[in-house]
């Protein structure tokens, strides 16, 4: 059976298009009491960019802390804040920031219409009710969170996304001007997330003409951005993230992302950094990709923080293996239906021991 997957229905792209946000949202302000919730990365709380966010008096703005990986507990707290703010539901949720902020916005829009804790919905197609109208506005590019059907969260027992057709944004605003001032290292780590998406998609067993078409374009753009230093690199990186996200929407990621999830869950390692630290040890599985990845890192003078990972105990490594092992679609895409024989628990553990040094 062919997969019938949902994509973002409305996309606006171009330098300065963020200025059209107010007119886009005006169509959703259906009655006098309606309000919007703006989730904004708190890095902008002391930045002049905050003055460009045109709030109405009735709107709620929440500065979100994404210093740590997003958690189900944080999503539940944000949900209660919005419910306490008004007796009614908002007309929309707008996430402005990097992948973590957009994941929080997607999760909040889901939890305002679904009962219980967000931890109850970590998995595939567990959401029963449609989300609140939600908009994604990336200020970093690479994660593909703006186009994906998942919102990746660390829960009490695992790091796993809320994967659902309802998770997909209703509207995204892709303005390359918004990513121009991102710190160089952050830009690289997030951009490498996109590059690794493409490598895992293009070498996976789920590969098809749809995912290959988007993946090849995305990886080509990554090469122009990170190897050629194209003067239009912000525009191209933003499109690479979008196309890379569409590529894995019709396929999957692989070994690197499965291992990175376990690393993040136990150690709190940021997703982009965790992917890079992991991918650097996967030459056995992605030889050409790892070689090119290293060239990109060297060209931009980025040295992996290999010594930043703390010492871990045996039970912590076992938990990493637990978290990685439940991501069966990722392993199957990477290694095929016989992946459990190819990648037994002991081999996953050995990979973690190599990453951890």
C-alpha positions in Angstrom: 0.0 0.0 0.0 1.3 3.4 -0.9 1.7 6.0 1.8 -0.7 8.9 1.7 1.1 11.7 3.5 0.2 15.3 4.3 2.3 18.4 3.5 2.0 22.0 4.5 -0.9 23.5 2.5 0.3 27.1 2.4 3.9 28.3 2.0 5.1 31.9 1.5 8.8 32.4 0.6 11.0 35.4 0.0 13.1 38.1 1.6 10.8 40.3 3.6 7.8 38.0 3.5 7.6 38.0 7.3 6.0 41.4 7.0 2.9 39.8 5.5 2.3 37.7 8.7 -0.3 40.2 10.1 -2.4 40.0 6.9 -2.2 36.2 6.8 -3.4 35.9 10.4 -6.1 38.5 9.9 -8.1 35.9 7.9 -8.2 33.6 11.0 -9.3 36.3 13.5 -12.9 35.3 12.9 -14.6 37.1 15.8 -14.0 40.0 18.2 -12.8 37.8 21.1 -10.4 35.7 19.0 -6.7 35.7 19.9 -3.4 34.3 18.7 -0.7 32.6 20.8 2.9 33.5 19.7 5.6 31.1 20.9 8.9 32.9 20.3 12.4 31.8 21.1 13.5 33.9 24.1 16.8 34.7 22.3 14.8 37.5 20.7 13.4 38.9 23.9 16.3 41.4 24.0 16.6 41.7 20.2 15.1 44.4 18.0 13.4 41.6 16.0 10.7 41.5 18.8 9.4 44.8 17.6 8.5 43.3 14.2 6.1 40.8 15.8 2.7 42.7 15.4 0.7 41.6 18.4 -2.9 42.6 18.9 -3.9 43.7 22.5 -5.8 40.4 23.0 -2.9 38.2 21.9 -0.7 36.1 24.1 3.1 36.0 23.6 5.1 33.4 25.3 8.9 33.5 25.3 10.1 29.9 25.2 13.4 28.6 26.5 14.9 26.1 24.1 18.3 25.9 25.8 17.4 22.3 26.5 15.7 19.8 24.2 11.9 20.2 24.2 10.1 18.0 26.7 6.6 16.7 27.2 6.5 18.4 30.6 7.3 21.8 29.1 4.6 21.3 26.4 2.1 20.5 29.2 3.1 23.6 31.1 2.6 25.8 28.0 -0.8 24.2 27.4 -1.9 25.1 30.9 -0.7 28.7 30.5 -2.8 29.1 27.4 -5.9 27.5 29.0 -5.5 29.7 32.0 -5.3 32.8 29.7 -8.7 32.4 28.2 -11.8 30.3 28.5 -11.8 29.8 24.8 -9.3 28.3 22.4 -7.0 30.6 20.4 -7.6 31.1 16.7 -4.0 30.1 16.0 -0.5 29.2 17.4 2.5 30.8 15.8 6.0 29.4 16.4 8.9 31.7 15.7 12.4 30.3 16.1 14.5 27.2 15.4 13.4 23.6 15.2 12.8 23.3 18.9 10.5 26.3 19.0 8.5 25.1 16.0 8.2 21.7 17.6 6.8 23.3 20.7 4.3 25.3 18.6 3.2 22.1 16.8 2.8 20.2 20.1 0.9 23.1 21.8 -1.5 23.3 18.9 -2.2 19.6 19.3 -2.6 19.5 23.0 -5.1 22.4 23.1 -7.6 20.0 21.4 -6.5 16.6 22.8 -6.8 15.4 26.4 -4.1 14.3 28.8 -0.4 14.7 28.6 1.7 15.2 25.4 3.6 12.1 26.6 0.5 10.0 25.9 0.9 10.8 22.1 4.6 10.0 21.6 4.4 7.6 18.7 2.7 7.2 15.4 -0.9 8.4 14.7 -2.1 8.5 18.2 -3.7 12.0 18.0 -7.5 11.9 17.7 -8.5 15.5 17.2 -7.3 18.1 14.7 -4.9 20.7 16.0 -5.5 24.5 16.4 -4.5 26.4 13.2 -0.7 26.7 13.5 2.0 28.6 11.7 5.8 27.9 11.6 8.3 30.7 11.0 11.9 29.4 11.1 14.8 31.6 12.2 17.3 28.8 11.7 17.2 26.4 8.8 18.1 22.7 8.6 15.9 20.6 10.8 13.0 20.5 8.4 10.6 21.0 11.4 8.7 23.5 9.3 7.5 20.8 6.9 7.5 17.6 9.0 4.6 15.6 10.5 6.4 15.2 13.8 7.2 17.2 16.9 10.1 15.6 18.6 9.9 15.6 22.4 11.8 14.1 25.3 9.2 12.4 27.5 9.5 10.5 30.8 10.7 7.3 29.2 11.8 8.1 25.6 12.6 10.7 23.0 10.0 10.3 20.3 7.9 12.5 18.2 4.2 13.0 18.1 3.8 11.8 14.5 0.5 12.7 13.0 -1.0 14.3 9.9 -2.5 16.8 12.4 1.0 17.9 13.4 1.8 19.4 10.1 1.8 23.2 10.0 -1.2 24.9 8.2 1.1 27.7 7.0 4.8 28.4 7.0 6.6 31.7 6.4 10.1 31.2 4.9 11.9 34.5 5.0 15.7 34.1 4.4 16.3 37.5 6.2 15.3 35.8 9.5 18.2 33.4 9.4 20.9 35.8 8.4 22.2 36.6 11.9 22.3 33.1 13.3 25.6 32.3 15.1 28.0 30.5 12.8 28.3 27.3 14.8 24.6 27.1 15.3 24.0 27.6 11.6 26.4 24.8 10.8 25.0 22.3 13.3 21.5 22.9 12.1 22.5 22.9 8.5 24.3 19.5 9.0 21.0 18.1 10.3 19.6 18.8 6.9 22.6 17.3 5.1 22.4 14.2 7.3 18.6 13.9 6.6 19.5 13.8 2.9 22.3 11.2 3.2 20.0 8.9 5.3 17.1 9.4 2.9 19.1 8.9 -0.3 20.8 5.7 0.9 17.8 4.2 2.6 15.7 1.2 1.6 12.6 3.4 1.6 14.0 5.5 -1.2 11.6 6.3 -4.0 11.4 8.8 -6.9 9.6 11.3 -4.8 12.0 11.3 -1.9 15.0 11.0 -4.2 14.0 14.1 -6.2 13.7 16.3 -3.1 16.7 14.7 -1.4 19.0 15.2 -4.3 18.0 18.9 -4.7 18.4 19.5 -0.9 21.8 17.9 -0.7 23.0 19.8 -3.8 21.9 23.0 -2.1 23.8 22.0 1.1 26.9 21.5 -1.0 26.5 25.0 -2.5 26.0 26.5 0.9 28.7 24.7 2.9 31.3 23.9 0.3 31.0 26.8 -2.2 29.9 29.5 0.2 27.3 30.8 -2.3 26.4 34.5 -1.8 22.7 33.6 -1.8 23.3 30.9 0.9 20.6 32.0 3.2 17.9 31.5 0.5 19.4 28.2 -0.5 19.8 26.9 3.0 16.2 27.7 3.7 15.1 25.8 0.6 17.5 22.9 1.4 15.8 22.5 4.8 12.3 22.6 3.2 13.3 20.0 0.4 15.1 17.8 2.9 12.1 17.7 5.1 9.9 16.7 2.2 12.4 14.0 1.2 12.1 12.3 4.6 8.4 12.8 4.7 8.1 10.2 2.0 11.0 8.0 3.3 12.8 8.1 6.6 16.0 9.0 8.3 18.4 6.3 9.5 21.2 5.1 11.9 22.4 8.6 12.8 19.1 9.9 13.9 18.2 6.8 15.8 21.4 6.9 17.8 21.2 10.7 18.3 17.7 10.4 19.9 19.2 8.1 22.6 22.1 10.5 23.1 19.8 13.5 23.5 17.4 11.7 25.9 20.0 10.6 28.4 22.5 13.5 28.1 20.4 16.4 26.9 22.6 16.9 23.9 21.2 19.3 21.4 19.8 17.6 18.3 22.1 19.2 15.8 25.3 18.7 17.8 24.2 15.1 18.7 23.7 14.3 15.0 27.1 15.6 14.2 28.9 13.8 17.0 27.1 10.6 15.9 27.4 10.9 12.2 31.2 11.4 12.5 31.4 7.7 13.8 29.2 6.2 11.0 31.7 5.8 8.1 30.8 2.1 8.0 27.3 3.0 7.0 27.6 6.3 5.2 31.2 6.4 3.9 30.8 9.2 1.3 28.5 11.2 3.4 30.8 11.2 6.4 33.8 12.2 4.3 31.9 15.1 2.8 30.5 16.1 6.2 34.0 16.4 7.5 35.0 18.6 4.6 32.1 20.9 5.3 33.1 21.1 9.0 36.7 21.8 8.2 35.9 24.4 5.6 33.9 26.4 8.2 36.4 25.9 11.0 34.0 24.0 13.2 35.6 21.5 15.6 33.2 18.9 17.0 33.0 19.2 20.8 34.0 15.5 21.2 35.3 16.1 24.8 32.1 17.8 25.9 30.2 14.6 26.5 30.2 13.6 30.2 31.3 10.2 31.5 28.3 7.9 31.6 27.5 4.8 33.6 26.5 1.4 32.3 22.8 1.9 32.9 22.8 5.2 31.0 24.2 3.5 27.9 21.6 0.8 28.3 18.9 3.5 28.3 20.3 5.0 25.2 20.1 1.7 23.5 16.5 1.3 24.7 15.5 4.7 23.2 17.3 4.0 19.9 15.8 0.5 19.6 12.2 1.6 19.5 12.7 3.7 16.4 12.1 0.8 14.1 11.2 2.7 10.9 14.6 4.5 11.1 16.5 1.2 11.4 14.5 -0.5 8.7 15.0 2.4 6.3 18.8 2.2 7.0 19.3 -1.6 7.0 16.2 -3.2 5.6 13.5 -5.5 7.1 16.2 -7.8 8.6 17.7 -4.9 10.6 17.3 -6.6 14.0 19.7 -9.3 12.9 22.1 -6.8 11.3 22.0 -4.4 14.3 21.6 -6.4 17.5 21.5 -4.6 20.8 25.2 -5.3 21.5 26.2 -3.6 18.2 24.1 -0.5 19.1 25.8 -0.4 22.4 29.2 -0.6 20.8 28.3 2.3 18.6 27.4 4.4 21.6 30.6 3.4 23.3 32.6 4.7 20.3 30.7 8.0 20.2 31.2 8.5 23.9 34.9 7.7 23.7 
